[in-house]
Amino acid sequence: MDGDVAVGVKRSSDELLSGSLYNSPNSSVTANGSDSKKLRVEDSMDSPPSRVIHIRKLPNEVSETEVIALGLPFGKVTNILMLKGKNQAFLELGTEEAAVTMVNYYTAVTPQVRNVPVFIQYSNHKELKTDSALNQRAQAVLQAVSAVQEGGSPNSDTAASESVLTPAPSPVLRIIIDNMFYPVTLDVLQQIFSKFGTVMKIITFTKNNQFQALLQFSDPVNAQQAKLSLDGQNIYNSCCTLRIDFSKLVNLNVKYNNDKSRDYTRPELPAGDGQPAVDPAVAAALNSDNTFSISTQSGKLDSYCSGGGFPFSLYLSQGRGAISPLSAAAAAAAAAGRVALSGHSGTTGVLLVSNLNEEMVTPQSLFTLFGVYGDAQRVKILYNKKDSALIQMADGNQAQLAMSHLNGQKMYGKIIRVTLSKHQTVQLPREGLDDQGLTKDFTNSPLHRFKKPGSKNFQNIFPPSATLHLSNIPTDVTEEDLRLLFSNSGGTVKAFKFFQDRKMALLQMATVEEAIQALIDLHNYDMGDGHRLRVSFSKSTI
């Protein structure tokens, strides 16, 4: 069972080399092909975490910048060693925590360089000693990228650093989306780019039959870092390629906050012209003729054909290469850590959740929390390791979505870890065998949120937040009733707001952990008269 924990931490013959490799450029290194038999994740040896990451199977002619870009979203990259002839590299991150986040992330989302899957694992080495002449170019590039990260300027004037770094001309990026077989919303862009710094403003529009955006960071350095990491990456599998340049503008003037433009520094701006903003994803689902529309700044609608034989609707099944309903949300969630989502064909729908509070956790509480991101079919708390559980989701996309949102969140006072399990299914106990209620089958539960095609729930998937969205509230229930109910779950209610019809409300707890607790306790709570309270996370604040 513990083999689960070692997913993605494989060792190869290269890993067992002594530190002398780094000092002697002529050291012999085992040929890249020799360990191909060891590439299957299930065969991994349990290598302890290290801030040095070993990357294998890199494509030929890969650049240092591309390798550094794999690590950038997770923290500062402090050293790099390229083994060009071997199609391998070593990357050293600033902290072990950053390295663990990186390996956990790429365990679920296959890392790709130039559309080629690469293999990532912890190295046996705790740090890189790189002083060989061969590594000078890599060091120059790293220095340039580090300068971008720290906001300084590189003190090396080698050609390598010049090619990577000229002072950022503007904090505004111009983004063009190529192969746009799937609508890209303003929120998805904000989620992807905010990994690199504070996003101040975004304007989206259509020009020359292409979806484009202008995005302003608070600092040109952040714009430079985002361009370095994201240019040429795909947002969704094999489509929606980002093409990024600096804009000639240095400041954006945003008049309206809606789904086409937003100024995050001025939440009080109107939505504009009294016209409801059309969310491109919603427009796509409503358009029956496989076209979708994105409103331009001038207000006129431009139609795009979905192209490529993609059946184009959020709610179609995964036929002919279409993206399944949750994949868009999974991609957006994953994008917060890293952009390219690999195909999900090899992804199982089973998650391993560890570091649970074994005194408090039940199959029901895990079902309720993970059910926010997909239909949990079975939950099994491990008999010999009660701080760990296996959760079988309906498919790999839902597992990916739940992992990217719940890994690192606090549940019952403990930070939980969520990774993909090597198991294909969760086994039920044999007939007549009592396992103390540790395994539960929820396949036929009426509480699944994503059973109904076209359900609004597909559009309302958000990360855990302190603000909860409540619905199905009976007409005679008051604000005071709800405040009391939610403070009884052990938290503090900071703010409350009814929607106009009083059937829905927003309720803000003091912390995200308290909101998670309240959702687990009170989703499906019986309010009387057949009203069951529905609770989900909101992206709004009160």
C-alpha positions in Angstrom: 0.0 0.0 0.0 2.8 2.4 0.8 4.0 2.0 -2.8 1.3 4.6 -3.5 3.3 7.3 -1.8 6.3 6.7 -4.0 4.5 7.5 -7.2 6.8 9.6 -9.4 9.9 9.2 -7.4 11.7 6.6 -9.6 15.5 6.2 -9.6 17.6 5.5 -12.6 21.2 4.3 -13.0 22.2 8.0 -13.3 20.9 8.7 -9.9 23.4 6.3 -8.3 26.4 8.2 -9.7 28.7 9.8 -7.2 29.0 13.5 -6.8 32.2 13.4 -9.0 29.9 13.5 -12.1 29.5 17.2 -11.4 33.2 18.0 -11.3 34.4 15.9 -14.2 32.7 16.6 -17.5 34.2 13.4 -18.9 32.7 11.0 -16.4 30.9 8.2 -18.1 27.2 8.2 -17.7 24.9 5.3 -18.4 23.2 5.6 -21.7 19.7 7.0 -21.7 18.1 3.9 -23.2 19.5 1.5 -20.6 17.0 2.4 -18.0 13.9 2.6 -20.2 12.6 -0.6 -18.6 12.4 1.3 -15.3 10.2 4.1 -16.5 6.9 2.6 -15.4 5.7 4.6 -12.4 4.5 1.5 -10.6 8.1 0.1 -10.5 9.4 3.2 -8.7 11.7 2.9 -5.8 11.0 5.0 -2.8 13.5 7.8 -3.1 13.3 10.4 -0.3 12.4 14.0 -1.3 15.2 16.2 -2.4 15.3 19.8 -3.7 17.3 18.4 -6.7 15.0 17.0 -9.4 16.2 14.6 -12.1 14.5 15.0 -15.5 14.8 12.3 -18.2 13.8 11.6 -21.8 14.1 15.3 -22.8 13.7 16.0 -26.5 16.9 16.7 -28.5 18.1 20.3 -28.8 16.1 21.2 -25.7 17.1 24.6 -24.3 18.1 25.4 -20.7 15.2 27.9 -20.6 12.7 25.2 -21.3 14.0 23.0 -18.5 14.0 25.9 -16.0 10.5 26.7 -17.1 9.3 23.3 -15.8 10.4 24.4 -12.3 9.6 28.1 -12.3 5.9 27.9 -11.3 6.8 26.1 -8.1 9.5 28.4 -6.8 13.0 29.7 -7.2 15.3 27.6 -9.4 18.8 27.7 -7.9 20.9 25.5 -10.1 20.8 23.5 -13.3 22.9 20.8 -14.9 22.2 19.7 -18.5 23.4 16.3 -19.8 22.7 17.1 -23.4 24.0 13.9 -24.9 21.9 11.9 -22.5 18.7 13.9 -22.9 18.7 14.5 -19.2 19.0 17.4 -16.8 19.1 18.1 -13.1 17.2 21.0 -11.6 17.8 22.3 -8.1 15.0 24.3 -6.5 15.3 26.8 -3.6 13.5 24.6 -1.1 12.6 21.0 -0.6 8.9 22.0 -0.3 9.0 23.5 -3.8 10.5 20.3 -5.1 7.8 18.2 -3.4 5.0 20.4 -4.9 6.6 20.0 -8.3 6.9 16.2 -8.2 3.4 15.8 -6.7 2.0 18.0 -9.5 3.8 16.2 -12.3 2.8 12.9 -10.9 -0.7 13.7 -12.0 -0.1 15.9 -15.0 2.5 14.5 -17.4 5.1 17.2 -17.9 5.7 18.0 -21.5 8.6 19.8 -23.3 8.0 20.6 -27.0 4.9 18.3 -26.8 7.1 15.3 -25.7 6.3 13.7 -22.3 9.3 13.8 -20.0 10.0 11.9 -16.7 10.6 13.7 -13.4 11.8 12.2 -10.1 13.7 13.2 -7.0 17.5 12.9 -7.2 19.6 11.2 -4.6 21.7 14.3 -4.5 20.8 17.0 -2.0 22.4 19.8 -3.9 24.1 20.3 -7.3 27.9 21.0 -7.5 28.3 22.4 -10.9 31.7 24.0 -11.8 32.5 22.3 -15.1 33.2 24.5 -18.1 30.5 22.5 -20.0 27.9 24.0 -17.7 28.7 27.7 -18.2 25.9 28.3 -20.7 23.3 26.8 -18.4 24.5 28.9 -15.5 24.3 32.0 -17.6 20.7 31.3 -18.5 19.9 30.5 -14.9 21.4 33.7 -13.8 19.3 35.6 -16.3 16.1 33.9 -15.2 16.9 34.3 -11.5 17.4 38.0 -12.2 13.9 38.1 -13.7 12.6 36.3 -10.6 14.2 38.7 -8.2 13.6 41.8 -10.2 17.3 42.6 -10.7 19.4 42.5 -13.8 21.9 39.8 -14.6 25.5 40.6 -14.0 26.6 38.3 -16.8 26.9 39.7 -20.3 27.3 36.3 -22.1 25.3 35.7 -25.3 23.2 33.1 -23.5 21.9 35.5 -20.9 21.4 38.2 -23.6 19.2 35.9 -25.6 17.0 35.3 -22.6 16.9 38.6 -20.9 16.6 42.1 -22.1 14.9 44.5 -19.7 11.1 44.0 -19.8 9.7 46.8 -22.0 6.2 46.7 -20.5 4.1 45.2 -17.7 1.4 44.5 -20.4 1.4 41.3 -22.4 -0.4 40.7 -25.6 -1.7 37.1 -25.7 -3.0 35.3 -28.8 -4.6 31.9 -28.6 -3.9 29.6 -31.5 -5.9 26.4 -32.3 -8.7 27.6 -30.1 -10.9 24.5 -30.2 -12.1 25.3 -26.7 -13.2 28.7 -25.3 -10.7 30.4 -23.0 -12.3 32.6 -20.5 -10.9 35.7 -18.8 -11.0 33.8 -15.5 -8.8 30.9 -16.9 -6.2 33.5 -18.1 -6.2 35.2 -14.7 -5.7 31.9 -13.0 -2.8 30.9 -15.3 -1.0 34.2 -15.2 -1.4 35.1 -11.6 1.1 32.3 -10.8 3.8 34.8 -11.9 2.6 37.9 -10.1 -0.3 40.2 -9.4 -2.6 40.5 -12.4 -4.1 44.0 -12.4 -6.2 44.2 -15.6 -7.3 42.0 -18.5 -9.1 43.0 -21.7 -10.2 40.2 -24.2 -11.2 40.9 -27.8 -11.3 39.4 -31.3 -9.0 40.6 -34.0 -8.3 39.1 -37.4 -10.5 36.2 -36.4 -8.4 35.4 -33.4 -9.1 35.5 -29.7 -6.7 37.9 -28.1 -6.1 39.4 -24.7 -4.1 42.2 -23.1 -3.0 41.4 -19.6 -1.3 43.9 -17.2 0.9 42.8 -14.3 1.8 45.1 -11.5 5.5 44.8 -12.5 7.3 44.3 -15.9 9.5 41.6 -14.2 6.4 39.4 -13.7 5.3 39.9 -17.3 8.8 38.8 -18.4 8.7 35.7 -16.2 5.2 34.7 -17.4 6.3 35.2 -21.1 9.4 33.1 -20.5 7.4 30.2 -19.0 4.2 30.2 -20.9 4.9 31.3 -24.5 4.2 28.3 -26.7 2.4 26.2 -24.0 -1.0 24.6 -24.6 -3.8 25.4 -22.1 -5.7 22.3 -22.9 -4.5 19.0 -24.4 -3.1 19.7 -27.9 -5.0 23.0 -28.4 -5.4 26.5 -27.2 -1.7 27.4 -27.7 -0.5 30.6 -26.0 1.5 33.1 -28.2 2.8 35.9 -25.9 4.5 39.2 -26.7 5.0 42.5 -24.9 2.4 45.1 -25.8 3.4 48.6 -26.8 0.9 49.8 -24.2 2.3 50.3 -20.7 -1.1 50.8 -19.0 -4.6 49.4 -19.8 -7.7 51.5 -19.5 -10.6 49.2 -18.5 -14.1 50.8 -18.5 -16.2 47.7 -17.5 -15.9 44.7 -15.2 -17.5 41.8 -17.0 -16.5 38.6 -18.7 -14.7 40.5 -21.5 -12.7 42.9 -19.4 -11.7 43.4 -15.8 -9.8 45.8 -13.6 -9.0 43.9 -10.4 -7.9 47.1 -8.7 -11.4 48.7 -9.2 -14.1 46.3 -8.2 -16.7 49.1 -8.3 -16.7 49.4 -12.1 -20.0 48.8 -13.9 -20.7 45.8 -16.0 -21.4 48.1 -19.0 -24.3 49.1 -21.2 -26.8 47.2 -19.1 -26.1 44.2 -21.3 -25.4 40.9 -19.6 -21.9 39.7 -20.3 -21.8 36.4 -22.2 -19.4 33.9 -20.7 -17.8 32.2 -23.8 -18.1 28.8 -22.2 -21.8 29.3 -21.6 -22.3 30.7 -25.1 -20.6 27.6 -26.5 -22.9 25.3 -24.7 -26.0 27.2 -25.9 -24.9 27.5 -29.5 -26.3 24.4 -31.3 -24.4 24.8 -34.6 -20.9 24.1 -33.2 -19.9 27.7 -33.2 -19.2 29.9 -30.3 -19.1 33.6 -29.8 -16.8 35.9 -28.0 -17.9 39.5 -27.5 -15.4 42.1 -28.7 -14.7 45.5 -27.1 -17.0 47.1 -29.7 -19.8 44.8 -28.5 -20.3 42.9 -31.8 -20.2 39.2 -31.8 -17.7 37.2 -33.8 -18.4 33.5 -34.5 -15.7 30.8 -34.6 -16.2 27.3 -35.9 -15.0 24.8 -33.3 -13.0 23.1 -36.1 -11.0 19.9 -35.9 -14.0 17.7 -35.7 -14.4 18.5 -32.0 -18.0 18.1 -31.0 -18.3 21.4 -29.3 -20.3 21.5 -26.1 -19.4 21.5 -22.4 -21.9 18.7 -21.9 -21.0 16.2 -24.7 -19.2 13.0 -23.7 -15.6 12.4 -24.5 -16.2 11.2 -28.1 -14.0 12.1 -31.0 -11.4 13.8 -28.9 -13.7 16.3 -27.2 -12.9 17.6 -23.8 -15.2 16.1 -21.2 -17.3 18.4 -19.0 -14.9 18.6 -16.0 -11.8 18.8 -18.1 -12.1 22.5 -18.6 -12.3 23.1 -14.9 -9.5 20.6 -14.3 -7.4 22.4 -16.8 -8.0 25.7 -15.2 -7.2 24.3 -11.8 -4.1 22.7 -13.0 -3.1 25.8 -14.8 -2.7 27.5 -11.5 0.4 25.3 -11.1 1.4 24.5 -14.6 -0.2 25.0 -18.0 0.0 21.9 -20.3 -2.5 19.3 -19.3 -1.6 15.9 -20.6 -4.2 13.5 -22.1 -6.1 11.7 -19.4 -6.2 8.3 -21.1 -3.8 6.7 -18.6 -5.1 8.5 -15.5 -7.0 6.4 -13.1 -9.9 7.8 -11.2 -8.6 6.7 -7.8 -7.0 9.1 -5.3 -4.8 8.4 -2.3 -5.4 10.9 0.5 -3.0 10.9 3.4 -2.2 12.9 6.6 -5.9 12.7 7.6 -7.1 13.3 11.2 -7.9 9.6 11.9 -9.9 10.5 15.1 -12.3 12.6 13.1 -12.4 11.4 9.4 -15.2 9.2 8.1 -16.0 7.9 4.6 -19.0 10.2 4.6 -17.0 13.4 5.3 -14.5 12.5 2.5 -17.4 11.8 0.2 -19.0 15.2 0.9 -15.7 17.2 0.4 -14.4 15.4 -2.6 -18.0 15.4 -4.0 -17.6 19.1 -4.6 -15.2 18.3 -7.5 -16.7 15.1 -8.9 -18.9 12.1 -8.2 -17.1 10.0 -5.5 -18.1 6.4 -6.1 -16.3 4.6 -3.2 -14.3 5.6 -0.2 -12.0 3.3 1.8 -10.1 4.4 4.9 -7.1 2.0 5.1 -7.5 -0.5 7.9 -3.8 -0.6 8.9 -3.2 3.1 8.2 -6.2 5.1 9.3 -4.7 8.4 8.4 -4.9 7.5 4.7 -7.8 6.7 2.4 -8.6 5.7 -1.2 -11.3 7.6 -3.1 -12.6 6.4 -6.4 -14.0 9.2 -8.5 -16.2 8.7 -11.6 -13.2 9.3 -14.0 -9.7 10.6 -14.3 -10.7 14.2 -15.0 -12.6 14.4 -11.7 -9.7 12.8 -9.8 -7.3 15.4 -11.4 -9.8 18.2 -10.5 -10.2 17.1 -6.9 -6.4 16.7 -6.4 -5.5 20.1 -7.8 -8.1 21.8 -5.6 -7.8 19.8 -2.3 -4.1 18.9 -2.0 -2.6 21.0 0.7 -6.0 22.1 2.2 -6.7 21.8 5.9 -9.3 19.2 7.1 -10.0 18.6 10.8 -6.8 20.6 11.6 -4.4 18.6 9.4 -3.0 19.6 6.0 -4.1 16.7 3.7 -2.0 15.4 0.8 -3.8 14.2 -2.3 -2.1 12.2 -5.1 -3.2 9.8 -7.8 -3.2 6.1 -6.6 -1.8 3.3 -8.7 -5.0 1.3 -8.0 -7.6 1.2 -10.7 -10.6 0.7 -8.4 -11.5 0.6 -4.7 -12.4 -3.0 -3.6 -15.4 -3.5 -1.4 -14.9 -5.8 1.6 -15.7 -9.5 1.0 -19.3 -10.6 1.8 -19.8 -11.1 5.5 -16.5 -9.4 6.4 -16.9 -6.5 8.9 -14.3 -3.7 8.2 -15.7 -1.4 10.9 -17.5 0.7 8.4 -14.2 2.0 6.9 -15.4 1.3 3.3 -18.5 2.8 1.8 -20.1 2.5 -1.6 -21.7 5.7 -2.7 -22.4 4.7 -6.4 -26.1 5.1 -6.0 -26.1 8.2 -3.7 -28.6 10.9 -4.6 -26.0 13.5 -3.6 -23.8 13.3 -6.7 -23.5 16.8 -8.1 -22.4 15.9 -11.7 -24.8 13.1 -12.7 -27.1 15.4 -14.7 -25.8 16.5 -18.1 -26.1 20.3 -18.5 -26.3 20.8 -14.7 -25.3 24.3 -13.5 -22.9 22.6 -11.1 -20.4 22.2 -14.0 -20.0 25.9 -14.3 -19.7 26.5 -10.5 -16.6 24.6 -9.6 -14.3 26.8 -7.5 -11.3 26.3 -5.2 -12.0 26.0 -1.5 -12.7 29.5 -0.2 -13.9 31.1 3.0 -17.1 32.2 1.3 -19.8 29.6 0.8 -22.8 29.6 -1.6 -26.0 28.3 0.0 -29.1 27.3 -2.0 -32.4 25.6 -1.5 -33.1 27.8 1.6 -36.8 27.6 2.8 -38.6 31.0 2.7 -39.2 31.2 6.4 -35.5 30.8 7.3 -33.8 34.0 8.5 -30.3 35.3 8.3 -30.1 34.8 12.1 -31.1 31.1 11.7 -28.3 30.5 9.2 -25.6 32.4 11.1 -26.4 30.3 14.2 -26.4 27.0 12.2 -23.0 27.7 10.7 -21.4 29.1 13.9 -22.4 25.8 15.5 -20.1 23.9 13.2 -17.2 25.4 15.2 -16.4 28.5 13.2 -17.1 32.2 13.1 -19.5 33.7 10.5 -17.9 36.9 9.3 -20.5 38.1 6.8 -23.8 37.1 5.2 -25.8 38.2 2.2 -29.1 36.9 0.9 -29.7 36.9 -2.9 -32.9 38.8 -4.0 -35.2 35.7 -4.0 -33.9 34.6 -0.6 -33.6 31.0 -1.8 -29.8 31.5 -2.1 -27.2 33.3 0.0 -23.5 33.9 0.5 -22.0 33.2 3.9 -18.4 34.0 4.8 -16.5 32.1 7.5 -13.3 33.4 9.2 -11.0 30.9 7.4 -11.0 28.5 4.5 -10.6 25.6 7.0 -13.7 26.6 8.8 -15.6 26.8 5.5 -14.4 23.3 4.5 -15.6 22.1 7.9 -19.0 23.8 7.5 -19.5 22.4 4.0 -18.8 18.8 5.3 -21.2 19.3 8.2 -24.0 21.1 6.6 -24.3 20.2 2.9 -27.6 18.3 2.5 -28.7 19.5 6.0 -32.4 19.0 6.5 -34.0 22.4 6.9 -37.5 21.0 7.2 -40.4 20.8 4.7 -38.3 18.6 2.4 -35.7 21.3 1.9 -32.1 20.0 1.9 -29.5 22.8 2.2 -27.0 22.8 -0.7 -23.5 24.2 0.1 -20.6 24.9 -2.3 -17.6 27.1 -2.4 -18.0 30.5 -4.0 -15.6 32.7 -5.9 -17.3 35.8 -4.6 -16.6 37.8 -1.5 -19.1 39.7 0.6 
